[in-house]
């Protein structure tokens, strides 16, 4: 199955460069449908450039802090970030209320060349 999602410039380019191999999302209804071996077409929200990736693994967590405690900062291209940095950036995109409702999702991906 093919899923379509948008990304801001920096994480999009990080995926294109192969630096970011785990995509972090809210585990809402749309993301609950994403399964291993599915494809995701990411669209750069600034340029409309697209990249397709394959889902290798999906891990659901109760919250973003638990997720960040269980993934390598290198895999999300956030080397040097503190937990506070990660959560602050996350909560500019997702609300704490939606986090409590849906939880967090880590999708391990690879570029589909």
C-alpha positions in Angstrom: 0.0 0.0 0.0 1.2 3.5 -0.7 0.7 6.3 1.9 1.3 10.0 1.2 2.7 12.3 3.9 4.3 15.8 3.9 7.6 16.8 5.4 9.3 20.0 6.1 12.5 20.8 4.2 15.1 19.7 6.7 13.7 16.2 7.5 12.9 15.7 3.9 16.5 16.4 2.8 17.8 14.2 5.6 15.8 11.2 4.3 17.0 11.9 0.7 20.6 12.0 2.0 20.1 8.7 3.8 20.8 10.2 7.2 17.3 9.9 8.7 16.2 6.3 8.7 13.4 6.5 11.4 10.4 8.7 10.8 8.6 9.9 13.9 4.8 10.4 13.7 1.7 10.5 15.9 0.2 7.1 15.9 -3.2 8.4 14.7 -5.7 6.6 12.5 -3.9 7.4 9.3 -0.5 6.1 10.6 -2.1 3.1 12.2 -2.8 1.9 8.7 1.0 1.9 7.8 2.4 -1.6 7.9 5.8 -3.2 7.3 6.6 -3.3 3.5 4.2 -0.5 2.7 5.5 2.5 0.7 5.4 6.1 1.9 5.6 9.0 -0.6 7.0 12.0 1.2 6.4 15.4 -0.3 8.6 18.3 0.6 6.1 21.0 1.8 8.5 23.7 0.5 9.3 22.4 -3.0 6.8 19.6 -3.8 9.8 17.3 -4.4 9.0 13.7 -3.6 10.8 10.7 -2.3 9.4 7.1 -1.9 10.5 4.9 1.0 9.7 1.4 2.2 8.7 0.7 5.8 11.0 -1.9 7.4 9.7 -1.7 10.9 7.0 0.0 12.9 7.2 0.6 16.7 4.4 2.1 18.7 5.0 3.9 22.0 2.7 5.4 24.6 4.4 8.8 24.2 7.2 10.6 22.4 9.6 10.6 25.4 9.4 6.8 25.5 10.0 6.7 21.7 13.1 8.9 21.9 14.5 6.9 24.8 14.4 3.8 22.5 15.8 5.1 19.2 19.2 6.2 18.3 19.6 9.9 17.8 21.7 9.1 14.7 18.8 7.2 13.1 16.6 10.3 13.4 19.4 12.6 12.3 19.3 14.5 15.7 22.8 13.9 17.0 23.6 16.3 19.8 19.9 17.0 20.6 18.8 16.8 24.2 15.5 15.1 25.3 14.2 18.6 25.9 15.2 19.7 22.4 13.4 16.7 20.8 10.2 17.1 22.8 10.1 20.9 22.2 10.4 20.4 18.5 7.8 17.6 18.5 5.2 19.6 20.5 5.4 22.4 17.9 3.9 19.8 15.5 1.7 17.6 17.7 -0.3 18.5 20.8 0.1 16.7 24.1 -3.6 15.9 24.0 -3.2 14.1 20.7 -0.1 12.3 22.0 -2.2 11.1 25.0 -5.0 10.0 22.7 -2.9 8.2 20.0 0.7 7.7 21.3 3.8 7.9 19.1 5.1 5.9 16.2 8.6 5.2 14.9 8.8 4.0 11.3 12.1 2.5 10.2 12.4 3.3 6.5 14.7 2.9 3.5 14.8 4.8 0.3 13.1 3.0 -2.5 15.6 3.8 -5.3 
